[in-house]
Amino acid sequence: MPIALLSERAVVAVTGADATAFLQGILTCNVETLPEGEARLGALLTPQGKIQFDFLVFRDGADGFKLDVTAERAADLVKRLGLYRLRAKVSIGADPTLGVAAAWDGAETAAETIRVRDGRLPALGERLYFTEGAFSADASEADYHAHRIALGVPEGGRDFAFSDAFPHEALMDQLGGVDFRKGCYVGQEVVSRMQHRGTARTRILPLVFAEGPAPAPGTEVTAGARTLGLTGSAAGGRGLATIRLDRLGDALAAGEPVRAGGSVAGVEKPAFATFAFPTDTAAAG
Protein backbone atom coordinates (compact mmCIF):
# COMPACT_ATOMS: atom_id res chain seq x y z
CA MET A 1 0.00 0.00 0.00
CA PRO A 2 2.50 2.63 -1.17
CA ILE A 3 2.53 6.35 -0.41
CA ALA A 4 5.07 8.52 -2.21
CA LEU A 5 6.06 12.11 -1.53
CA LEU A 6 6.05 14.04 -4.82
CA SER A 7 8.71 16.64 -4.17
CA GLU A 8 8.63 17.88 -7.76
CA ARG A 9 5.02 19.03 -7.44
CA ALA A 10 3.62 22.28 -6.00
CA VAL A 11 0.21 23.82 -5.36
CA VAL A 12 -1.26 27.01 -6.86
CA ALA A 13 -4.40 28.49 -5.28
CA VAL A 14 -7.15 30.34 -7.18
CA THR A 15 -9.75 31.84 -4.85
CA GLY A 16 -12.50 34.45 -4.92
CA ALA A 17 -16.10 35.01 -5.93
CA ASP A 18 -15.30 34.64 -9.64
CA ALA A 19 -12.91 31.67 -9.34
CA THR A 20 -15.24 29.13 -10.96
CA ALA A 21 -16.20 31.33 -13.91
CA PHE A 22 -12.60 32.47 -14.34
CA LEU A 23 -11.15 28.97 -14.60
CA GLN A 24 -14.09 27.63 -16.60
CA GLY A 25 -13.36 30.21 -19.28
CA ILE A 26 -9.68 29.35 -19.77
CA LEU A 27 -9.02 25.70 -18.82
CA THR A 28 -9.65 22.58 -20.90
CA CYS A 29 -11.50 20.76 -18.12
CA ASN A 30 -14.91 21.51 -16.64
CA VAL A 31 -14.56 22.98 -13.15
CA GLU A 32 -18.29 23.68 -12.82
CA THR A 33 -19.03 19.94 -12.67
CA LEU A 34 -15.97 19.10 -10.56
CA PRO A 35 -17.20 17.29 -7.43
CA GLU A 36 -15.70 17.62 -3.97
CA GLY A 37 -13.04 15.02 -3.34
CA GLU A 38 -11.81 14.68 -6.92
CA ALA A 39 -8.68 16.03 -8.60
CA ARG A 40 -9.40 16.44 -12.31
CA LEU A 41 -6.81 16.64 -15.07
CA GLY A 42 -6.74 19.99 -16.86
CA ALA A 43 -4.52 22.26 -18.91
CA LEU A 44 -3.98 25.83 -19.94
CA LEU A 45 -3.31 25.93 -23.68
CA THR A 46 -1.70 28.33 -26.10
CA PRO A 47 -4.10 30.04 -28.53
CA GLN A 48 -2.86 27.47 -31.07
CA GLY A 49 -4.19 24.65 -28.87
CA LYS A 50 -0.92 23.30 -27.44
CA ILE A 51 -0.35 22.50 -23.77
CA GLN A 52 1.39 25.28 -21.84
CA PHE A 53 0.70 23.79 -18.40
CA ASP A 54 -0.90 20.54 -17.28
CA PHE A 55 -2.12 19.97 -13.72
CA LEU A 56 -4.69 18.37 -11.46
CA VAL A 57 -7.35 20.77 -10.19
CA PHE A 58 -9.59 20.24 -7.16
CA ARG A 59 -12.07 22.28 -5.13
CA ASP A 60 -10.96 24.06 -1.98
CA GLY A 61 -14.06 25.44 -0.30
CA ALA A 62 -17.00 27.22 -1.92
CA ASP A 63 -15.00 29.83 -3.84
CA GLY A 64 -11.62 28.26 -4.35
CA PHE A 65 -9.56 25.75 -6.29
CA LYS A 66 -6.09 24.28 -5.96
CA LEU A 67 -3.93 23.35 -8.96
CA ASP A 68 -1.37 20.57 -8.49
CA VAL A 69 1.41 21.43 -10.97
CA THR A 70 5.09 20.72 -11.68
CA ALA A 71 6.98 22.77 -9.07
CA GLU A 72 9.41 24.37 -11.49
CA ARG A 73 6.49 25.76 -13.51
CA ALA A 74 4.29 26.93 -10.62
CA ALA A 75 5.50 30.54 -10.67
CA ASP A 76 5.04 30.72 -14.45
CA LEU A 77 1.51 29.36 -14.10
CA VAL A 78 0.67 32.06 -11.55
CA LYS A 79 1.93 34.73 -13.95
CA ARG A 80 0.09 33.27 -16.94
CA LEU A 81 -3.21 32.98 -15.06
CA GLY A 82 -2.75 36.60 -13.95
CA LEU A 83 -2.70 37.72 -17.57
CA TYR A 84 -6.26 36.42 -17.99
CA ARG A 85 -7.61 37.81 -14.72
CA LEU A 86 -8.66 41.25 -16.03
CA ARG A 87 -11.53 42.39 -13.74
CA ALA A 88 -12.36 38.96 -12.33
CA LYS A 89 -12.63 38.85 -8.54
CA VAL A 90 -9.95 36.23 -7.97
CA SER A 91 -6.67 35.89 -6.12
CA ILE A 92 -3.94 33.75 -7.67
CA GLY A 93 -0.78 32.59 -5.93
CA ALA A 94 1.39 29.67 -4.92
CA ASP A 95 0.45 27.86 -1.71
CA PRO A 96 3.80 27.01 -0.07
CA THR A 97 2.07 25.52 2.99
CA LEU A 98 1.06 22.32 1.17
CA GLY A 99 3.18 19.40 0.05
CA VAL A 100 1.97 16.79 -2.46
CA ALA A 101 1.95 12.99 -2.25
CA ALA A 102 0.32 10.08 -4.07
CA ALA A 103 -1.24 6.97 -2.55
CA TRP A 104 -2.36 3.90 -4.46
CA ASP A 105 -3.44 0.29 -3.92
CA GLY A 106 -5.50 1.25 -0.88
CA ALA A 107 -2.78 3.04 1.08
CA GLU A 108 -3.91 4.84 4.22
CA THR A 109 -2.42 7.61 6.32
CA ALA A 110 -3.69 10.10 8.89
CA ALA A 111 -1.12 12.78 8.12
CA GLU A 112 -2.70 14.47 5.11
CA THR A 113 -4.83 17.60 5.39
CA ILE A 114 -6.63 17.02 2.08
CA ARG A 115 -7.25 13.66 0.38
CA VAL A 116 -8.81 13.47 -3.10
CA ARG A 117 -9.15 10.74 -5.67
CA ASP A 118 -7.11 11.08 -8.86
CA GLY A 119 -9.77 11.63 -11.53
CA ARG A 120 -7.60 10.44 -14.41
CA LEU A 121 -7.81 6.73 -13.57
CA PRO A 122 -9.08 4.84 -10.52
CA ALA A 123 -5.87 2.76 -10.52
CA LEU A 124 -3.78 5.91 -9.97
CA GLY A 125 -5.29 6.11 -6.49
CA GLU A 126 -5.40 9.38 -4.56
CA ARG A 127 -3.55 12.65 -4.15
CA LEU A 128 -2.65 13.80 -0.65
CA TYR A 129 -2.02 17.45 0.26
CA PHE A 130 -0.39 17.95 3.63
CA THR A 131 1.28 20.56 5.79
CA GLU A 132 5.04 20.42 5.32
CA GLY A 133 6.80 18.50 8.05
CA ALA A 134 3.75 16.42 8.98
CA PHE A 135 4.15 13.56 6.55
CA SER A 136 6.08 10.34 6.06
CA ALA A 137 6.18 8.11 2.98
CA ASP A 138 6.98 4.44 2.43
CA ALA A 139 7.58 4.67 -1.34
CA SER A 140 9.76 6.84 -3.55
CA GLU A 141 8.89 9.31 -6.26
CA ALA A 142 10.43 6.83 -8.71
CA ASP A 143 7.95 4.19 -7.48
CA TYR A 144 5.07 6.52 -8.25
CA HIS A 145 6.35 7.22 -11.76
CA ALA A 146 6.85 3.50 -12.38
CA HIS A 147 3.20 3.00 -11.38
CA ARG A 148 2.08 5.85 -13.67
CA ILE A 149 4.15 4.57 -16.59
CA ALA A 150 2.83 1.03 -16.15
CA LEU A 151 -0.70 2.42 -16.53
CA GLY A 152 0.27 4.43 -19.64
CA VAL A 153 -0.43 7.87 -18.13
CA PRO A 154 1.75 10.71 -19.53
CA GLU A 155 3.00 13.72 -17.58
CA GLY A 156 4.02 17.10 -18.97
CA GLY A 157 7.75 17.82 -19.04
CA ARG A 158 8.53 14.10 -18.83
CA ASP A 159 6.61 12.64 -21.76
CA PHE A 160 5.96 15.72 -23.88
CA ALA A 161 7.43 19.20 -24.16
CA PHE A 162 5.31 22.13 -23.07
CA SER A 163 3.95 24.35 -25.87
CA ASP A 164 4.68 21.50 -28.30
CA ALA A 165 1.95 18.87 -27.78
CA PHE A 166 -1.80 18.95 -28.34
CA PRO A 167 -4.13 17.54 -25.64
CA HIS A 168 -5.07 14.57 -27.84
CA GLU A 169 -1.40 13.64 -28.25
CA ALA A 170 -0.94 13.66 -24.45
CA LEU A 171 -4.11 11.51 -24.02
CA MET A 172 -5.93 14.27 -22.15
CA ASP A 173 -9.09 13.44 -24.10
CA GLN A 174 -8.84 9.86 -22.76
CA LEU A 175 -8.14 10.83 -19.15
CA GLY A 176 -10.93 13.35 -18.51
CA GLY A 177 -8.77 16.41 -19.10
CA VAL A 178 -10.84 17.95 -21.90
CA ASP A 179 -14.56 18.72 -21.83
CA PHE A 180 -15.91 18.88 -25.38
CA ARG A 181 -19.36 20.11 -24.32
CA LYS A 182 -18.46 23.15 -22.25
CA GLY A 183 -18.08 26.64 -23.64
CA CYS A 184 -15.02 28.30 -25.10
CA TYR A 185 -11.59 28.28 -23.48
CA VAL A 186 -8.12 29.23 -24.68
CA GLY A 187 -7.20 27.04 -27.67
CA GLN A 188 -10.64 25.38 -27.76
CA GLU A 189 -11.19 25.83 -31.49
CA VAL A 190 -8.17 23.76 -32.48
CA VAL A 191 -8.85 21.01 -29.94
CA SER A 192 -12.52 20.77 -30.95
CA ARG A 193 -11.55 20.53 -34.62
CA MET A 194 -9.13 17.66 -33.90
CA GLN A 195 -11.86 15.86 -31.97
CA HIS A 196 -14.59 16.16 -34.58
CA ARG A 197 -12.36 15.51 -37.58
CA GLY A 198 -10.44 12.68 -35.94
CA THR A 199 -7.12 14.20 -36.98
CA ALA A 200 -5.02 13.15 -33.97
CA ARG A 201 -2.39 11.05 -35.73
CA THR A 202 0.10 11.12 -32.85
CA ARG A 203 -0.42 9.56 -29.41
CA ILE A 204 1.72 8.82 -26.36
CA LEU A 205 1.84 5.02 -26.05
CA PRO A 206 3.50 2.46 -23.75
CA LEU A 207 6.60 0.66 -24.99
CA VAL A 208 7.59 -2.70 -23.53
CA PHE A 209 11.17 -3.99 -23.78
CA ALA A 210 11.62 -7.73 -23.29
CA GLU A 211 15.40 -7.47 -22.97
CA GLY A 212 17.00 -4.77 -20.84
CA PRO A 213 15.71 -1.41 -19.61
CA ALA A 214 13.90 1.18 -21.70
CA PRO A 215 16.21 3.77 -23.30
CA ALA A 216 16.69 7.34 -22.11
CA PRO A 217 14.07 10.01 -22.87
CA GLY A 218 14.45 11.55 -26.30
CA THR A 219 15.59 8.32 -27.97
CA GLU A 220 14.31 7.91 -31.53
CA VAL A 221 11.72 5.18 -32.10
CA THR A 222 12.02 3.55 -35.53
CA ALA A 223 10.71 0.69 -37.64
CA GLY A 224 12.71 -0.10 -40.74
CA ALA A 225 13.43 3.24 -42.44
CA ARG A 226 10.50 4.90 -40.67
CA THR A 227 10.85 7.26 -37.71
CA LEU A 228 7.81 6.73 -35.48
CA GLY A 229 8.55 9.17 -32.65
CA LEU A 230 10.56 9.77 -29.48
CA THR A 231 10.68 8.10 -26.08
CA GLY A 232 9.61 9.83 -22.88
CA SER A 233 9.83 8.68 -19.27
CA ALA A 234 10.75 5.10 -18.42
CA ALA A 235 10.94 2.66 -15.52
CA GLY A 236 12.66 -0.67 -15.92
CA GLY A 237 11.60 -2.39 -19.10
CA ARG A 238 8.62 -0.10 -19.73
CA GLY A 239 8.41 3.42 -21.04
CA LEU A 240 6.19 5.90 -22.82
CA ALA A 241 6.79 7.32 -26.29
CA THR A 242 5.16 9.78 -28.66
CA ILE A 243 4.23 7.67 -31.70
CA ARG A 244 2.75 8.41 -35.12
CA LEU A 245 -0.12 5.94 -35.40
CA ASP A 246 -0.17 5.90 -39.21
CA ARG A 247 3.54 5.06 -39.41
CA LEU A 248 3.14 2.43 -36.71
CA GLY A 249 0.33 0.87 -38.73
CA ASP A 250 2.50 0.77 -41.86
CA ALA A 251 5.35 -0.83 -39.90
CA LEU A 252 3.11 -3.50 -38.37
CA ALA A 253 1.57 -4.26 -41.76
CA ALA A 254 5.06 -4.68 -43.24
CA GLY A 255 6.17 -6.90 -40.36
CA GLU A 256 8.91 -4.48 -39.32
CA PRO A 257 9.94 -4.57 -35.63
CA VAL A 258 9.77 -1.39 -33.59
CA ARG A 259 13.10 -0.37 -32.10
CA ALA A 260 14.36 2.26 -29.67
CA GLY A 261 17.98 2.61 -28.58
CA GLY A 262 18.86 -0.55 -30.51
CA SER A 263 16.32 -2.68 -28.63
CA VAL A 264 13.11 -4.21 -29.98
CA ALA A 265 9.97 -2.87 -28.29
CA GLY A 266 6.37 -3.88 -28.19
CA VAL A 267 3.90 -1.01 -28.58
CA GLU A 268 0.72 -1.22 -26.52
CA LYS A 269 -2.63 0.51 -26.51
CA PRO A 270 -3.39 1.72 -22.96
CA ALA A 271 -6.19 -0.26 -21.32
CA PHE A 272 -8.24 2.92 -20.82
CA ALA A 273 -7.86 4.18 -24.41
CA THR A 274 -10.80 4.32 -26.83
CA PHE A 275 -9.06 5.75 -29.90
CA ALA A 276 -8.41 3.61 -32.99
CA PHE A 277 -5.16 1.63 -32.85
CA PRO A 278 -3.49 -0.21 -35.76
CA THR A 279 -3.96 -3.65 -34.21
CA ASP A 280 -7.68 -2.94 -33.74
CA THR A 281 -8.11 -2.90 -37.52
CA ALA A 282 -6.06 -6.08 -37.92
CA ALA A 283 -8.14 -7.87 -35.27
CA ALA A 284 -11.39 -6.74 -36.91
CA GLY A 285 -10.15 -8.02 -40.27
C-alpha positions as CSV (number, residue, x, y, z in Angstrom):
1,M,0.0,0.0,0.0
2,P,2.5,2.6,-1.2
3,I,2.5,6.3,-0.4
4,A,5.1,8.5,-2.2
5,L,6.1,12.1,-1.5
6,L,6.0,14.0,-4.8
7,S,8.7,16.6,-4.2
8,E,8.6,17.9,-7.8
9,R,5.0,19.0,-7.4
10,A,3.6,22.3,-6.0
11,V,0.2,23.8,-5.4
12,V,-1.3,27.0,-6.9
13,A,-4.4,28.5,-5.3
14,V,-7.1,30.3,-7.2
15,T,-9.8,31.8,-4.9
16,G,-12.5,34.4,-4.9
17,A,-16.1,35.0,-5.9
18,D,-15.3,34.6,-9.6
19,A,-12.9,31.7,-9.3
20,T,-15.2,29.1,-11.0
21,A,-16.2,31.3,-13.9
22,F,-12.6,32.5,-14.3
23,L,-11.2,29.0,-14.6
24,Q,-14.1,27.6,-16.6
25,G,-13.4,30.2,-19.3
26,I,-9.7,29.3,-19.8
27,L,-9.0,25.7,-18.8
28,T,-9.6,22.6,-20.9
29,C,-11.5,20.8,-18.1
30,N,-14.9,21.5,-16.6
31,V,-14.6,23.0,-13.2
32,E,-18.3,23.7,-12.8
33,T,-19.0,19.9,-12.7
34,L,-16.0,19.1,-10.6
35,P,-17.2,17.3,-7.4
36,E,-15.7,17.6,-4.0
37,G,-13.0,15.0,-3.3
38,E,-11.8,14.7,-6.9
39,A,-8.7,16.0,-8.6
40,R,-9.4,16.4,-12.3
41,L,-6.8,16.6,-15.1
42,G,-6.7,20.0,-16.9
43,A,-4.5,22.3,-18.9
44,L,-4.0,25.8,-19.9
45,L,-3.3,25.9,-23.7
46,T,-1.7,28.3,-26.1
47,P,-4.1,30.0,-28.5
48,Q,-2.9,27.5,-31.1
49,G,-4.2,24.6,-28.9
50,K,-0.9,23.3,-27.4
51,I,-0.3,22.5,-23.8
52,Q,1.4,25.3,-21.8
53,F,0.7,23.8,-18.4
54,D,-0.9,20.5,-17.3
55,F,-2.1,20.0,-13.7
56,L,-4.7,18.4,-11.5
57,V,-7.4,20.8,-10.2
58,F,-9.6,20.2,-7.2
59,R,-12.1,22.3,-5.1
60,D,-11.0,24.1,-2.0
61,G,-14.1,25.4,-0.3
62,A,-17.0,27.2,-1.9
63,D,-15.0,29.8,-3.8
64,G,-11.6,28.3,-4.4
65,F,-9.6,25.8,-6.3
66,K,-6.1,24.3,-6.0
67,L,-3.9,23.3,-9.0
68,D,-1.4,20.6,-8.5
69,V,1.4,21.4,-11.0
70,T,5.1,20.7,-11.7
71,A,7.0,22.8,-9.1
72,E,9.4,24.4,-11.5
73,R,6.5,25.8,-13.5
74,A,4.3,26.9,-10.6
75,A,5.5,30.5,-10.7
76,D,5.0,30.7,-14.5
77,L,1.5,29.4,-14.1
78,V,0.7,32.1,-11.6
79,K,1.9,34.7,-14.0
80,R,0.1,33.3,-16.9
81,L,-3.2,33.0,-15.1
82,G,-2.7,36.6,-14.0
83,L,-2.7,37.7,-17.6
84,Y,-6.3,36.4,-18.0
85,R,-7.6,37.8,-14.7
86,L,-8.7,41.3,-16.0
87,R,-11.5,42.4,-13.7
88,A,-12.4,39.0,-12.3
89,K,-12.6,38.8,-8.5
90,V,-10.0,36.2,-8.0
91,S,-6.7,35.9,-6.1
92,I,-3.9,33.8,-7.7
93,G,-0.8,32.6,-5.9
94,A,1.4,29.7,-4.9
95,D,0.4,27.9,-1.7
96,P,3.8,27.0,-0.1
97,T,2.1,25.5,3.0
98,L,1.1,22.3,1.2
99,G,3.2,19.4,0.0
100,V,2.0,16.8,-2.5
101,A,2.0,13.0,-2.2
102,A,0.3,10.1,-4.1
103,A,-1.2,7.0,-2.5
104,W,-2.4,3.9,-4.5
105,D,-3.4,0.3,-3.9
106,G,-5.5,1.3,-0.9
107,A,-2.8,3.0,1.1
108,E,-3.9,4.8,4.2
109,T,-2.4,7.6,6.3
110,A,-3.7,10.1,8.9
111,A,-1.1,12.8,8.1
112,E,-2.7,14.5,5.1
113,T,-4.8,17.6,5.4
114,I,-6.6,17.0,2.1
115,R,-7.3,13.7,0.4
116,V,-8.8,13.5,-3.1
117,R,-9.2,10.7,-5.7
118,D,-7.1,11.1,-8.9
119,G,-9.8,11.6,-11.5
120,R,-7.6,10.4,-14.4
121,L,-7.8,6.7,-13.6
122,P,-9.1,4.8,-10.5
123,A,-5.9,2.8,-10.5
124,L,-3.8,5.9,-10.0
125,G,-5.3,6.1,-6.5
126,E,-5.4,9.4,-4.6
127,R,-3.6,12.7,-4.2
128,L,-2.7,13.8,-0.7
129,Y,-2.0,17.5,0.3
130,F,-0.4,18.0,3.6
131,T,1.3,20.6,5.8
132,E,5.0,20.4,5.3
133,G,6.8,18.5,8.1
134,A,3.7,16.4,9.0
135,F,4.1,13.6,6.5
136,S,6.1,10.3,6.1
137,A,6.2,8.1,3.0
138,D,7.0,4.4,2.4
139,A,7.6,4.7,-1.3
140,S,9.8,6.8,-3.5
141,E,8.9,9.3,-6.3
142,A,10.4,6.8,-8.7
143,D,8.0,4.2,-7.5
144,Y,5.1,6.5,-8.2
145,H,6.3,7.2,-11.8
146,A,6.8,3.5,-12.4
147,H,3.2,3.0,-11.4
148,R,2.1,5.8,-13.7
149,I,4.2,4.6,-16.6
150,A,2.8,1.0,-16.2
151,L,-0.7,2.4,-16.5
152,G,0.3,4.4,-19.6
153,V,-0.4,7.9,-18.1
154,P,1.7,10.7,-19.5
155,E,3.0,13.7,-17.6
156,G,4.0,17.1,-19.0
157,G,7.8,17.8,-19.0
158,R,8.5,14.1,-18.8
159,D,6.6,12.6,-21.8
160,F,6.0,15.7,-23.9
161,A,7.4,19.2,-24.2
162,F,5.3,22.1,-23.1
163,S,4.0,24.3,-25.9
164,D,4.7,21.5,-28.3
165,A,1.9,18.9,-27.8
166,F,-1.8,19.0,-28.3
167,P,-4.1,17.5,-25.6
168,H,-5.1,14.6,-27.8
169,E,-1.4,13.6,-28.2
170,A,-0.9,13.7,-24.5
171,L,-4.1,11.5,-24.0
172,M,-5.9,14.3,-22.2
173,D,-9.1,13.4,-24.1
174,Q,-8.8,9.9,-22.8
175,L,-8.1,10.8,-19.1
176,G,-10.9,13.3,-18.5
177,G,-8.8,16.4,-19.1
178,V,-10.8,17.9,-21.9
179,D,-14.6,18.7,-21.8
180,F,-15.9,18.9,-25.4
181,R,-19.4,20.1,-24.3
182,K,-18.5,23.2,-22.3
183,G,-18.1,26.6,-23.6
184,C,-15.0,28.3,-25.1
185,Y,-11.6,28.3,-23.5
186,V,-8.1,29.2,-24.7
187,G,-7.2,27.0,-27.7
188,Q,-10.6,25.4,-27.8
189,E,-11.2,25.8,-31.5
190,V,-8.2,23.8,-32.5
191,V,-8.9,21.0,-29.9
192,S,-12.5,20.8,-31.0
193,R,-11.5,20.5,-34.6
194,M,-9.1,17.7,-33.9
195,Q,-11.9,15.9,-32.0
196,H,-14.6,16.2,-34.6
197,R,-12.4,15.5,-37.6
198,G,-10.4,12.7,-35.9
199,T,-7.1,14.2,-37.0
200,A,-5.0,13.1,-34.0
201,R,-2.4,11.1,-35.7
202,T,0.1,11.1,-32.8
203,R,-0.4,9.6,-29.4
204,I,1.7,8.8,-26.4
205,L,1.8,5.0,-26.0
206,P,3.5,2.5,-23.8
207,L,6.6,0.7,-25.0
208,V,7.6,-2.7,-23.5
209,F,11.2,-4.0,-23.8
210,A,11.6,-7.7,-23.3
211,E,15.4,-7.5,-23.0
212,G,17.0,-4.8,-20.8
213,P,15.7,-1.4,-19.6
214,A,13.9,1.2,-21.7
215,P,16.2,3.8,-23.3
216,A,16.7,7.3,-22.1
217,P,14.1,10.0,-22.9
218,G,14.5,11.6,-26.3
219,T,15.6,8.3,-28.0
220,E,14.3,7.9,-31.5
221,V,11.7,5.2,-32.1
222,T,12.0,3.6,-35.5
223,A,10.7,0.7,-37.6
224,G,12.7,-0.1,-40.7
225,A,13.4,3.2,-42.4
226,R,10.5,4.9,-40.7
227,T,10.8,7.3,-37.7
228,L,7.8,6.7,-35.5
229,G,8.6,9.2,-32.7
230,L,10.6,9.8,-29.5
231,T,10.7,8.1,-26.1
232,G,9.6,9.8,-22.9
233,S,9.8,8.7,-19.3
234,A,10.8,5.1,-18.4
235,A,10.9,2.7,-15.5
236,G,12.7,-0.7,-15.9
237,G,11.6,-2.4,-19.1
238,R,8.6,-0.1,-19.7
239,G,8.4,3.4,-21.0
240,L,6.2,5.9,-22.8
241,A,6.8,7.3,-26.3
242,T,5.2,9.8,-28.7
243,I,4.2,7.7,-31.7
244,R,2.8,8.4,-35.1
245,L,-0.1,5.9,-35.4
246,D,-0.2,5.9,-39.2
247,R,3.5,5.1,-39.4
248,L,3.1,2.4,-36.7
249,G,0.3,0.9,-38.7
250,D,2.5,0.8,-41.9
251,A,5.3,-0.8,-39.9
252,L,3.1,-3.5,-38.4
253,A,1.6,-4.3,-41.8
254,A,5.1,-4.7,-43.2
255,G,6.2,-6.9,-40.4
256,E,8.9,-4.5,-39.3
257,P,9.9,-4.6,-35.6
258,V,9.8,-1.4,-33.6
259,R,13.1,-0.4,-32.1
260,A,14.4,2.3,-29.7
261,G,18.0,2.6,-28.6
262,G,18.9,-0.6,-30.5
263,S,16.3,-2.7,-28.6
264,V,13.1,-4.2,-30.0
265,A,10.0,-2.9,-28.3
266,G,6.4,-3.9,-28.2
267,V,3.9,-1.0,-28.6
268,E,0.7,-1.2,-26.5
269,K,-2.6,0.5,-26.5
270,P,-3.4,1.7,-23.0
271,A,-6.2,-0.3,-21.3
272,F,-8.2,2.9,-20.8
273,A,-7.9,4.2,-24.4
274,T,-10.8,4.3,-26.8
275,F,-9.1,5.7,-29.9
276,A,-8.4,3.6,-33.0
277,F,-5.2,1.6,-32.8
278,P,-3.5,-0.2,-35.8
279,T,-4.0,-3.6,-34.2
280,D,-7.7,-2.9,-33.7
281,T,-8.1,-2.9,-37.5
282,A,-6.1,-6.1,-37.9
283,A,-8.1,-7.9,-35.3
284,A,-11.4,-6.7,-36.9
285,G,-10.1,-8.0,-40.3
